[in-house]
Structure formats: structure tokens, C-alpha cells
């Protein structure tokens, strides 16, 4: 009996070792450094979630630049030099015209409405089809979302549209197209490149993310005027890209575990942003000498008019942008029946 017990124990140990050896390792680059709250922690949190529930795959998190630069992640995942990336499709706008519609839409849906379109309407299917039609060998999964961002940090107060003309500004996604229409020269910089550009005067202003995230990057040290609301990004969706060949080699259960981990990540990513930004705003005003400004109704209206022009131009230039934009607009028209009637107005005190 003793020999039999030893044999059974040896067999069990061998099975465990074999299972561990069979586990698939996925190297995942993130567009955001792990020390960035909300943006960076989301990539780390996803890795912890999937590794906790799956015995078949293990994800390894890498900061931007450790495997590939932020703006090269899509190509790297597609060609298989990197297994996966936690990022946002707005970074691919220069490659795919419709990409930013799956990231952040000026004057567009907030988080709940955006997720409704993505998960229960046509959003997710169109998201994948965009990559397929453009020849990218990737599987895409929605994997995070945040509420509105600030709409910019400026060295000087902006009191009119004329004050924007001629500025050099870091700007993201479709909002950059709007700012260009209003006379701003925009460039897309990764998070870690923004402060040095501000410091040496290569840019006059920047937008990046939420107050807590921007505080970590130190924008308040140079640009003392922080503008709201985040008209250009009422919500920002994040994606998990996985090399399609690696994805299709996984069994259905493992694929579903990755989907579940991403859905859980959407929840914690959104909640972290909602819970932690007000304290950063208070610190900015009380300790860092930041003046929080709100765009005038006239300037916001000008932003929206410019966005409507941009959307019409992009739809005329690109058939897939037009298809996605029409689908989103149709969904939003239906959502308006619900959204405009069900929610309480915000209290004034």
C-alpha cells in the first residue's frame, strides 16, 4: 500500500509539472507604464485577473518600450513579434481612419452608452471587422474604459478661439482633427514623451488623460491652466490585441477566460477612475497652483461644429468610417429615448 501511495503521488506530481510546462506564455506590451494610475494599473490588473483564473495561459506584462514602442504595438502583435498588447485603437488613427471611433468620439457616448453599443449592439463585431479588413492578424477584445478626461493643460489662459490659433499641442485621436480645424498644430506623443516636450517648449499645451494620471506625469509644473469638460473623450475604450494565430490555437474555454478577465477589467478600470480623480483635482488647486477652467458655451459650440465638419469629411473619404459612424449614430438615436429620460439631473449642491 505504501508503494502504491508513493506511485500515485509521483504520478500526480508529474501531472502537475506537465500541466505547468504546457501553460502558454503570452508576452503583452502595454501602451501605458505600470506606475501610471488607472491607465497603467489597468494593464497590470488584467494580467493578474487572467493569470488567477486560467491554468492554460500566463500573461507577462511589459511597459512601453521594453518590447516595442507604444505606437508600434499593433504591427508587432499582427506580425507575431509580440503576442499581445493592452492599448487603445485611437493610436492607430494614422493607419486606419475608423480606428478612433472604437476609442473615443468627440461629443459622443459616455461609458455606459459606449459599452452598450460595443457589447450589445454592433460595436464589437465592427471593431474586429475593421482589423480584419485592413489586413491585421489580430483578435481584439474590449478590455477597459474610463470616464471623461480633462480637455487640456495650457501654459496661458484661453479666452477665445483666437487664443488657440498657432499653438503646438499634443492631442489624441479624433479630437486632434477638431483642433487642427481651429488652427492648432497637433502631434501624437506617448505619455512618457509629453513632459519633456512641454519643458523644452516643443509643445505649448497638451491633453493626455484624467487629473490623477496627469498629476503623475507632472504637467502642472509647467502648464497651470487645466480645462474641462473632456469634450473630445467623453469615454475612452481600451483594447486587448492578441496575435490571431496565438488566439486560434487556444481552446474555447481559455478564450472565454480571457474575455471574462477583460470584462472584469472594464469594471475595475472604470471604478478606479471614478473613485480617485477628485482628490487629484483638489491637490492641483490647493497645492500645485493650478487654475481649473471650464470652456465657455460659445467655445464648446465651436468645438462641436468643427467636430461635425470633421466627421462628415472623414465619412466622405472613407467608406468604413462612414459605415461605423452611421451605425453608432443610429444606436445613439435609439439610446437617446432612454438616456434623456431616465437619469436624474445632477444636484446643484
Number of C-alpha atoms within 10 A of each C-alpha: 6 7 8 9 10 11 12 12 12 12 12 12 12 12 12 12 11 11 12 14 11 12 13 15 13 19 19 24 30 29 27 25 21 19 13 17 20 28 26 20 18 27 31 23 20 26 22 17 19 23 18 12 15 17 15 20 21 19 20 16 23 21 20 22 16 11 17 21 15 24 17 15 27 28 17 19 25 22 15 17 14 20 25 30 28 32 27 26 25 23 23 19 16 12 10 17 21 26 24 24 23 23 25 30 25 23 18 18 21 18 18 13 16 26 19 16 18 19 13 10 15 15 22 18 12 17 22 15 16 21 18 13 10 10 10 18 21 25 23 24 19 26 27 27 30 26 20 22 25 21 24 24 28 24 18 13 16 15 11 12 13 10 13 20 15 14 17 20 28 27 25 24 24 24 25 22 20 25 21 21 16 17 16 20 20 22 15 19 19 17 20 12 12 22 20 12 17 22 14 9 12 13 21 21 26 27 25 22 23 26 24 20 23 21 20 13 17 12 27 23 15 17 22 20 20 28 20 16 17 22 21 29 27 22 26 27 27 26 22 25 27 26 25 19 15 16 18 12 11 14 10 11 11 18 17 12 19 23 17 16 22 26 18 17 25 22 14 20 26 20 15 16 22 15 9 16 17 14 11 17 20 14 15 20 15 11 9 14 14 20 18 16 15 14 17 12 9 11 15 15 12 15 21 17 12 18 23 14 14 18 19 13 12 17 19 12 12 13 13 20 22 19 14 21 19 13 17 20 14 11 18 19 12 10 15 12 10 11 13 10 9 9 8 7 8 6 5 4 3
